[in-house]
Amino acid sequence: MADAAAERVDYLLVGGGLASAQCAAELRRRGATGSILLVGREPDPPHDRPPLSKEYLRGAGPREEHYVHDRSWYEENDVELLTGTSVMGIDAERRIATLQGKREVAFDKALIATGAMVNLLRVEGAQLEGINYLRAFGNSDAIREDAARADHVALIGGSYIGAEVAATLTAGGKPCTIVMLEDVLLSRVFGDEVGRYFQDLLESKGVEILGGEELDRFLGEGRVSGVLTKAGREIEAGAVVVGAGVRPDVALAQRAGLEVDDGIVVDSALETSVEGIFAAGDCARYPADRFGGSLRVEHWDVALQQGRHAARSMLGHREPYAVIPYFFSDLADWASLEYVGYAKAWDQIVFRGDRERGSFSAWYLNAGRVDAALSVGRSEDLLEARRMIDSALPLADPAALSDPETDLGDLGVGG
């Protein structure tokens, strides 16, 4: 029970991102009349992050276009919004949160959606000006400004941030080089064959990609002037963008005594190890028996879906969270990819469509069972992919996936 001596709210939403914003909206949509307090440490209201490496980075529109809700929405829906404010601690037993400035708030139910933090590189020269990471509007602004004054931009890392930012900047006329440990772009998620498609595409548009190269240090005095790899390769760069992955922000949950294991551990209702406290989005590790155990997924759609699901669970509707993971990525206007499911490993990839024309899907199978599917220009394939993934059954004829004459809706499952 909440402490009667403290200021009290019915629902405390910690984290100023998509999950919290969707949780607040779903609570009101479902008729919740109790008080809602949403606390985020960023200066802006909850906003979508994907545009930070795409539309917003290229200067297409103001920040407000990417807010989840207009500022007025919070007042109209009686949601107290505190931006630029951190939650310093949660007393889970007494149900009291201590906010920056020592404000104490008692709550009945809470959502922790603290997201993830970028991995910072600890190498020589890391303190130089012009070295950027990407997580918020201010980072995107800094990248745009630094790139504008640079003759050349280096990107460290061959995953989504590196690929997306390189595509955006190159499409805008700025030469870019990606330096990455992996041999093939995006191969850690999609495998070499699919990753090669995207690497060839970016290279055909002018992006230089250096695979199998480990960063040794940044070069420059005061401001970055280049990067040096451990193999001795030097790349001149007046600006750098680092995409070295992220890690879940679980510090608040740990201090509160919640169970943590590469994320805040939740049950099928997204409730943590403490009754009445839920978690969602990048920081939440949730049960996913369909994919062999538990998952923590760092993508927009999962934060959206889990924020809504947490709200329903708070209101007593405790159906298991069973949404098939989905994400998307845009590489300038050169290609858009979509991916459903989750495949950490696979024994077969079946292609459907025409890779030469940039219209294909790739199906990731294990023992004939579809675990994931990727689409470039064939979104309709993913509707049937969801059905196959959800069934968890092997296809009667996996090779039929590649036959353009096969109607996916007629492709059955069976032993």
Buried (B, 14 or more C-beta within 10 A) or exposed (E): EBBEEBBBBBBBBBBBBBBBBBBBBBBBEEEBEBBBBBBBBBEBBBBBBBBBBBBBBBEEEEBEEBBBBEEEBBEEBEBBBBBEBBBBBBBBEBBBBBBEEEBBBBBBBBBBBBBBBBBEBEBEBBEBEBBBBBBBBBBBBBBBEBBEEBEBBBBBBBBBBBBBBBBBBBBBEBBBBBBBBBBBBBBBBBBBEBBBBBBBBBEEBEBBBBBEBEBBBBBBEEBBBBBBBEEEEEBBBBBBBBBBBBBBBBEBBEEBBBBBEEBBBBBBBBBBBBEBBBBBBBBBBBBBEBBEEBBBBBBBBBBBBBBBBBBBBBBEEBEEBEBBBBBBBBBBEBBBBBBBBBBEEBEEBBBBBEBEEBEBBBBBBBEBBBBBBBBBBBEEBBEBBBBBBBBEBBBEEBEBBEEEEBEBEEBEBEE
